[in-house]
Amino acid sequence: MQLENALGYNIHDPKVQDFLHTGYEEVTNSSQGPVVQLACALFVQAGVHLSPDFIEHSALWANSSLQKINFSEPNSTAAQINEWVTSNTEGQFHTTSLERFSVAELPYLGERVSMFVVLPSDRRTSLSQIESHLSAKIITVWANSLKRMKMDIFLPRFRIQSHFDLKMVLPALGITDMFDPTEADFKGISEQGGLYISEAIHRAKIEVTEEGAKASGATGSVLFIGRVTNPSE
């Protein structure tokens, strides 16, 4: 219920499922320009018995796959997960000149996905000043102000990475039970008791080279099975 309230939808709603499947199929359509690849893997401790319904449904989403792993061997586990992440996360221009910025949109996939490049009009304008103005409303204003034109754009090679500890982010949205050993309810995944999420992280990266732009993201959660005791008892 906490996830449903935070996200604003119920994943079991057929309309929501159809919408997500349609979005996945459109964004991964390789018939137009660069390819966007989505992949999902669930690394499960060997010996954990998962619900057959969960296994069936997980296979339907974004190339999901289930892989057995031994978390008691952290080095080999990390190597296996990193290998999977590495192997699975692999025009025309629209521009506008605003009061303080020049903005160029580089469309991908027949304009289903695009990247905005923002150049300050004044070289003394810092990156933090641009970031402070970013919002969904501002990006919408940019998109509605663009004019199509032919031009040459020269971009330097660059790579940007970010790392988020979701245990610090999700509670602010009211999502807390999944991290609590006594409140978490993952019976839809497995009938084994004591399941809760001990860690949740998200990493994202975008890299621009001479060959184009590559973006990837990985979210990982450690679903822990264990026994919780009160040391004061």
Summary of the structure (lengths in Angstrom):
residues: 233
radius of gyration: 21.6
end to end distance: 31.6
largest distance: 73.0
contacts: 527
relative contact order: 0.13
helix: 30%
strand: 31%
